[in-house]
């Protein structure tokens, strides 16, 4: 989605974010917003819409820990436009992120699953939004890549992450070692 103004949260989205929050798992958004570079929306428009999303989440007792935005067009050849890893790199500088045990959730294989691979993270493709098309008609755009998991929606993806995080924490405890990037 290159225009945050068209973002409408699914009814289960806040529940998914709240589930991550409740389990101490960072919920960080990374979004391409090329409409800013093309003059279709301003950074102020983007920030206003992001605030709208954050208020909606807060009303459901959920919160994003951070959101990173690439405002560039593909022609700008920046380092932050997904599937490049600039936004992930910035998030790693801002937060202690265990990359091999972290996930990228998204509905576009060519951006989100490729980003996960490029960053050394796990990828979950959700079938909502563009997900069905990403698995079907647009599968060729990310040929050579595979999602680690395919989930019906972001809530199912969050449930996978929580289950895996609990297992990972048990493994850390049992073996008495910390996880490293």
N, C-alpha and C positions, 0 to 999 in steps of 0.2 A: 504494500500500500504506500504510494508516494504522496498521499494527501491525508493528513490526520483528520481533516474535516469530515471525511467519509467513514471514520471509525465509529462503529456502534458496538458496544460490548455485548457479547452473548450473555444471557442470564446467568450462566454458570461460571463466567470469567472471574467475577469477584470471589466466588467460593474457591476457585483454583488458587488465586493469589493469596487468599486468607489461609488456605491449607499450607502453602509454602511458608508464609509468615509464622504460623503457629508451630512449625517444625524447625524454625531457625535457619531456613534456607533463603538465601538472597533471591529476590525477584527483581531482575534488572531488565529493562526494555532497551532494545537497539532497533532503530528505525531509519530507513532511507526516506528522506523527504525531498526528493529532487524538485518538487514544485517550488521550493524556495529559490533554488538556483534559476529556475525558468521564469520567476516573477509571478507565479500563479498564487502564491501566498507568501506573506512576510514572516519573518522570525517571530514577530509579535503575534501574528495569527496562530502560528504553531504553538507558541507558549500558552496562549489563551485556551486553545483546544486541549493541550496537555493538562492544563489546570482543571478543565472540565472532566477529563477522564479520571484524574486523581481525586476530585471531589466525589465522583460517582463511586469509586473504589472505597474511599473513606466512609461513605454512608453505609457501606457493607462491611465495615471494620477490616478493610484490606488496604495494603499500601505497596507501592513500588519503592524499592530502595534507591533506585536511580533510573534515569532514562537517558540514553545517549542518542543523539540525532546526527545523521549525515545530511547536510543541507545541499549537497553537491549534485550536479548532473553527471551522468556517465562520462561525458566529454571532458570533465574536469580531471579525470584520472587521479582522484584522491586516494588516500590509503584507508579511508573510513567507510566507503560505500560497500555494503554487503554485496558479495561474499568476501570482500577483503576484511582484514581483522583489526583495523584501526580502532573501532569502538570497543572491541573486546580488549585490546591492549590498554586502552584508557581505563576501562573498568578494572582491569588487573592492577593498575597503578593506584586506583582509588580504594580497592577492597582486597582483602586476602581471599583469593579465589583458587580453589583446588581444581585446576584446569582438567585433568584427566577424569575427574569425577563430577564435572559440571556439564550442563545440558544447554543446547539451543533448541527451543521449541518454535516451530513455525509451520506455515502452510505452503511455503514455496521452496521446493527442493533446490532449485537453481540458486537461491539466495541463502536460505536458512540451513539446509543440510550441507551444502558446500561450505558455508561459513563454519559450521561445526567442525568439519574435517580440517579446514585451513587453520583453525585455532587449536586443534588437538582436543576437541571436546566431543561429547556424545550428542547425537541429533535425534530429535523426536519430530516426525512429521505428523501434523494433525490434519484430519480429513475435512474439517470445517473450512470455510473461506475458499481459498484456491486449492486446498489440499487434494480434493478429488481429481481436479484437472492436472495437478502436479504429478499425481500417480498415473494418470492416463495420458491424455493428449499432449501434455508437456513434459512427459518423462524423459524425452530425448534431450531436454535442456540441462539435465544433470546426470546424463549417462556416465557410468563409471563411478558413481557415488551411490551409497545406500544409507538409508536411515537406520539407526540402531533400533528404533522402535517406531511403530505407526500407532497412533492413538485416535480414537473417535473425535476427541476434542481436547481443549486445553485442561479441563478438569481431569480427564483420564490421564493426560500427560503428567500433571502434577501428582497424581496418585502413584504413577510409576516412579517418579523422582523420589517421593517420600519413602516408598518401599525400598528403593535402592539405597537411599541415604541411611536408613535404619540399618540395613545390612552392612553398609560401608563403615558406619560408626562402630558396630559390633566387631568388625574385622580390625579396626584400629585399636579398639580396647583389648581384644583377645591377644593381638600380637604386640601390643604396647609400642607401636610406632606411629609417628605422625605422617601425614600425607604431604607430599612435596609436588611442586609443579615440575 
